[in-house]
Structures are given as C-alpha cells and as structure tokens.
C-alpha cells in the first residue's frame, strides 16, 4: 500500500520510552502501515530505540516473532544477579539478542533504508545526546541504559544512560531532522503509582508477583530488608525494586508532560498500558494489540491530518 500523504510531506514517528510497554510500538507500526502510513524517519528513546532500529533495518517481523514467544523464565535469563555490578542485566547476552533480532553488529545508521535517530543522556552533564550516524547497535545500547538495571555505556569519551531521563518522547528530534508531521507515542500516561506495592500488617512479607521483579526480589531480599526493612507498624516500606520501578515511572511521567507542553506532536498516540509492569516483557501480545487499538481510536484525527496525495 502506498503512503497516504502528499509527496512533499515528511512524516516522523517519535517512539517513546516505557520499558515493557514499548512492545506496543510494534502494533502501532503495523496499524499505521495498514492504513498506508510508513514514516520517513523514526526517532526512538529507550525501548523505542530498539523497535525503531528493528523497523528501520527491516527486521520488525523477526523481532515481533521473538518477543511474542517470550516467557517469564526466558526474560529472567537476561538477568545477571551479581550485586557488585552496576546493573542487573546480562549485557553480553542482551547485545547478542540485539544482533540477531534488531540489527547486525556491523550495520551503520547511514546505511539503513530510512532515517533513524536515538536519544541518550550524558551522565556527567545531563545533556541530551542524539545518535544520527555510526553503529546502529551502539546507538540503541546508549539509549536503553536504564540506571539501576543497565550499566552506563562508554561512547566517545562520555558515560551514557537512558534517553528517557531527558527526552522520553523525542518529538524535538523528529522536528530537527526535518519532519513536517510528527506522530508521537507516549507510553507514560497514567503510570504513576500503578506498581507501588502497599503492604499492611498481616499480609505475607513477599509482595504479589509482578513479573520479573518478583524473581529478582527473592534473590536480593536480604539486601532489600537491610535497606528498606519493615518498622513493625501497619505500613511497611517498599522493597528495592518497587522503589526503582515507582521512581522511574514518576520521572518519565513528569519529564514527558514537560517536554510535550513545550513541543507537542501533531498526533499523540497513548496506548493504555499502565497495568503492565516495568519489566514484564513477556506480555508482548497484549502490548502489541493495544498498540493497534490505539491507532484505531485515533483514526479520524490521523486521516484528517495525513491526507491522500
């Protein structure tokens, strides 16, 4: 199907951060393609960088097949539970995954079939770093290094961490690269407080299972107890990973609101995924389906703005 846009109009797609909620980007890309919209440029942050790079490299089918086959156990295998490290993710294993399902190690951004950019954060200065050339996998890796889970990445003399700390939905990058119309995907709506576990007296000490965090929590229970132990009152302090998850949700929500106010997209897509936890990557099927539904809900606005040639 051909693009339903005027020949001189460049469409940019800003794929936002949101960890496991990010598989909805796949459904959004599928649904847009079905109505004839294929973006000229894709700008991704964090998980948006993973999906965006896979799409730009022509590997979206392969990525979708893999993520929809994931189980909790398979996701847990990406963990390296060595608390002496600066992150909990098995970096070599994940890098190998990227090379197979996102883009080959030797492919450069300049060689892709469409414009791609990713966003990262300079850990020392707090400045926003854009990757618009060089290794695709380096650009993805720099964008996803979520503090506490991934170790910072050294690139060109800088220590880089997750781009979601400064620009969770990179509308500004799309504009800077020449997009006339920007479709943005915000995964951070209504997420604050959704995964804060409130324990009361009489409940089991172990929190209800919330995906991958439940696996990790068992391993680090003694560490968490020493740092955030219960004081014996009705209200117990949140566990280590509950605190990390809740804090990340707050940061992403507040920064997204601020950036969107200053640089709003032409079309905002907001999948309803607040019920999916930070690391529940095995819930890809429902995330992808909600991505499709999100596009369907916005069809009148999309068709009004992106008119046939």
N, C-alpha and C positions, 0 to 999 in steps of 0.2 A: 504494500500500500504506500502511496506517495505521501509526502508531508502535506498537511492541510495549513499551509502558511504562505504568505507572499514571498516571492523569490528573494527579495532584498531584506527579509526579516530573519535575524539570527535568534534562535531560542536557546536560552541557557537553563540548565537544571541544577539547582543547589540541593545536594543531598546532605542532610544534617546528621549530627552525631546522636547517639542514643543507644549504643551497645546492642543488646539482643533485639531491641525493637527495630534495628536497622535492616533486618531481612525484608521488612515491608517495602523498602526501596525497589526490590526485585518486582514485586507485584505492581508497583506504580509504573515502572518502566514498561512492563508487559501491557498494562492497561492503556498507557499513552500510545504505545506502538499500534495497538488495535484500532485506535481512532485516527491513526495516521500521523502522530506526532513523535518524531525522533529528534532529540535535542542536538544542536550543532556543537555545543560544548557542555561538559559536565564538570562541576566543581564539588568535591566531596570533602567532608570532615569526619575523621574517625571511621566508624563503620560505613559512613557514606563514601569514604575514600576507597574502601575495599570493594563495595558494589560498583562504584563509578569506574574504577580501574578495570574491573572484570568486564563491564559493559563496553568500555572504550576499546578493550583488547579483543572483543568478540568472544568472550568466554562465559557469558551470563548463563547459558544453558548448563554448562558444566558446574558452575557454582551453585545454581539452583538445585540440581540433582543431588549434590553433596550435602547442602545444608538441610534439605528436606529428609535426608536419611539419618541425620544426627540423633543420638540418644543422649540421655544424661551421662551415661558412662563414657561415651566417646568424647563428650565435651570435657569431662573431668580429666581425661588423659592429656589435655593440653596444659594441665597444671604441673608446676614443679614446686612442691611444698617444702622448700628449703628456706626457712625463715631468715637465713643470713643474707639472702639475695635481696635486691631492690625491687623485686616484683614476683608475683606468683605464677606467671605464665611461662611455660616451657618455650623459650624464644626460638631455639633451633627447629623444634617440631612445627611451630606455627609458621616460620619462614618457609619451611618445606611445603606446607599446605598452600601458602600463597603462590609459590612457584608452580604448583600443579593446577590450582583452581582459579587463580586470579590472573596471573601473567607470568610468563617465563622470566627467569632471572636476568637475561641479557637484553630485554626489550626496554627501549627508552621512550619517554613520553612523546618526543618529537616524531617517533615512528608510528604512532597509533593512528587509527582511521578517523578519529575526531579529537577535538581539543579537550585536554584533561588538565585539571589542577587540583591539588590537595592543600590542606591548611594544617600547619603545625604551630607550636608555641616555643619560643626561645626561653628555656628555663631560667637563664640568668637575668635577662632583661624584661621578660614578659611580652616581648614583641611578637606580632603575628608574622609567620613565615609562610610564603606561598611557594609551592613546587610546581613549576610550569615546564620544566625541562629536566633531563637526566633520567636516572633509573626509575622505572615505574614502581618497583618494589620498595626502593628506598623512600620514595615519596609517600607510599602507603604506610610503611612502617613508622615513619616520622609522625604521621597524622594520628595513629592509634595508640600511642604510648600513654595510656591512662595511668596517672600516678597511683601507686599502691598495688597495681596489678601488673603493669609492664615496666621494665626498666627504661630509663631515659635513653634516647638514641643519640650517638655522636655523629654529627654530619657537618662537614666544612667548618670545623672548629667550634661548633655550638652543640650544647646539650639540648635536645628537643623532646617535648612531651605533647600530649594530645591537643589537637587544634580546638577541641570543644571548650577549652579554658578561655579562649579569646573570641572565637567566631564559630559558634555551633552550627549555624545555618549560613553558609558562605555566599549570600546574595551579592555582597560587595565584590567578591572575586569574579562572579559572572559578569557584573557590570563592567569591571575593569578590563575584562577580556573581550568586550565588545558585544555582549548580549543585548538585543533590543527588547526582548520579553524574557522575564525570569520567572520560572516556576520553582517554588521552594518547597521543600519537605521538612516540616518541623515535627520531630519525634518527641519533643519535650513538653507538650501540653498536658496539664493536669497530672503531673507526676510527683509533685512534692508531697511527701508523707505517705505515699502509697505502699512503701515497703519498710516503714518504720515499725518494728515489732514491739508491741506493748505487752509486757509481762506483768501479771498480777499475782499476788500471793495465792498459793495453792496450785498454780499451773506447773507443768513439767519444766525443768530448767532448760531443756532443749527446745528451741523455737520451732514453730511449724516449718516444714520443709519448704524452701523457696528456691529450689533448683540447685545450681552449682554451689551457692553459698552454704547450703546445708552440709555438703560434703566437706568443704574446707573448714567449716566451723567445728566439726568433730575433731579434726586434726589439731587445730590451734586453740581448743577450748581452754587449756590451762593458761596459755598466754593471754587470752581474752579475759579470763576470770581475774587474773592478776592486775590487768589494766582497767577493766570496767566491771569489777565484781559487784554482786548484789550487796546492798547495805542492810538487808534483812527487813526492809519496810515493804509496803504494798507495791511500790514501784521499783522495778529493777532497771539498772542501766542497760542501754542497748549493747549488743555484742559488737565485736570488732567490725564484722562485715556489714552488719546493719548500719553502723555509723558511717562506713565508707560509702555504702550504697545511697543512704539518705543524703549525705553531704554532696555527692556527685549530682544527684537529682536537683538539689537546691541550686547549685552553681549553674548547671546547664539551663534550668528554667529562668533564672534571673538574668543571665547573660543573653539568652535568646530573646527575652522580652525587650531588653535594652537595644540590642542590635536591630531587631525588627522595627522598633519605633523610629530609629534613625534612617534605616534603609529598607523600607518594605518591598517585598516582591510584587510582581503583577498578579500572581496567583499563589495562594498559600494552600498547601495540602497538609492536613494534620491527621494522620492515622490515629484511631482510638486504641491505644496500646498501653495505657498506664497500668494495666493489670499484669504486664509481662515484666519480670524482674531483670535486673541489670545484666545477669549472666545466663539467662535462660535461652541460650542459643538453639536449643533443641526444639523450641516452639516455632520453628520457621514456617510451617504450613499455615498456621493461623495468622502469623505476621504478614506473610505474602498475600493471603486472601484479604486481609484488612487493607493492605495497600491498594489492591484492585477496587475494593468497595469505596475507598476514599476518593479515588479518581471518578468513580461513577456518581458520587454525591456532588462533585464539583463540575460535572459535565456541562451544565448550562453556562457557567462562567467561563470555562475553558473554551467552549465553542464560540462564545461571544467575542473573546479577546483574540483567539488564534483563528482567524478567518481563512477560508479557502482562497487560493490564488485566483 
